[in-house]
Amino acid sequence: MPDEITTTTVNIDAAEVVAALWQQYKDDGTTEVRELLILHYSPLVKFVAGRVAVGLPQSIEQADLVSYGIFGLIDAIDKFDPARGFKFETYAISRIKGAIIDELRSIDWVPRSVRSKARSIESAYSKLENELKRTPEDKEVARELGVSEQELSQSLSQISFVGVVALDELLSAGDRGSGTTVGDTVADRVNDPVAAFEVDEMKHLLADAINRMPDRERLVLTLYYYEGLTLAEIGDVLGVTESRVCQIHTKAILQLRSRLAEPA
């Protein structure tokens, strides 16, 4: 019991220290205080970088992703308003992810052929869903593309590392660091009625699109984005390999993107 009391006291003290740092930084904006906040939240960057790194080519070092993410953390600290009542961690994750993804795009780490395949498969899903009024099966998508199911599977494997960050695609384009993700609009535009309406509408569109997906794709998205499981852990749950989970995830993302492109 004494140990539990001590641990609780330490946690409370730490929270008070962080709250005091935020207050001081917003009052004075000193570099020294910002550096203390960066140091405190730096483990968050490592966590996000680890999530983004899943499925990326081995040539991309996680240390590089962490360095990219630090810029997102700094941006989040500068723009975060504690008075709004949101947890900083929730707000910062989307900023950190955005900074990492922006940098990956700037170095053009995805071959053009892979991007082309992703667009073709996405278009095939969109066309077939409009015609069939349901989610198309793999053999139907393969037939539409003029390839075998095995070739389709190989293409999904190739683009899986693109799809793993696809839910964080920017809703609106802009200069580096100025784009907006779904998480950003929820966190820092809540007082704007128009932005709040747009976010609410996007939530409904996403929910409707996800609910119309096959059970396995819906489960993978839920476990990965809402429960925080890694692709390997999801593979253990489903009884399949991690590479198979990557394929399922990629198919789900391409289906979502095709549906949200034409929400009607």
Steps between C-alpha positions, in 0.01 A plus 500: 500500500775757581659430161169569326460828686855601412448419130175696491666797669786495247253493209306791642819697559618432145167615357519818703854567377396453136196724549725766649737472203211549259379804690850648505556433131171656395572802721865558406572282195860443606722256311614336822146404603419375150806276512377352827162426341670343197709282730192395698296403193785356290397137576177578314701566182672161530163331546347665192812434291480133596140482383574672171809282443290183481513377142742766375807392298802403710698777333304752707649519849269548796751751638431715193127477562557613859699801381219590258244459777683739731404785266137396537535493878648850504217623275244338730652661810500842336136476388341307787261687725457327840195714569296306245498199731650244257779262592823609337592143408184461291565829323871440446473154344340632182757781475789259547361257244440785258860620529634150439274442201584841352869420515452155348309659215766764448769237446263306269558165670217328313584392141271639231406150391367427849300823506357413158393154619335649807299744287398224258378271777318785672325588172406136447342481846306821436370384162401152616331624817289738293406219261452217751364707791723301736865447582660314208683173554869462421431298186268773372758772561767288333276445198432874474872572506579221254732318741493177695402485868860418582621811316241707683624358830857588407398854410325541836815383674707755308274790593427387856755742643317783318166397644628476855498879530212567264246588769725794581486642148447873511143618453624828359830564329732774614855597571712273716344478843193701403282213379208364697430145609177370652668507842610860451150622425364329808772637725543863410191612310229396739387858554443557129137398416582436134805289584303313766229419245759380248665276760164358606411432136836332442444278804163389361648433156785297649269308731261419215784394269659281767169339600441392138834321482544123532543378857872424475597838351284681756659304784854575382429873485338495843782307664774710338363854524273481805646224716864582422608147409796448269457310173682203652262496798201520268643204310504302826135594563389398149731200476676629186845635418600863543543535123142380451378761749690763296311390190163510677582843641602630159181372337295663774674835456461497121131418539455784748676747275289399200178537701593834655598636158135462398303501828166509323 
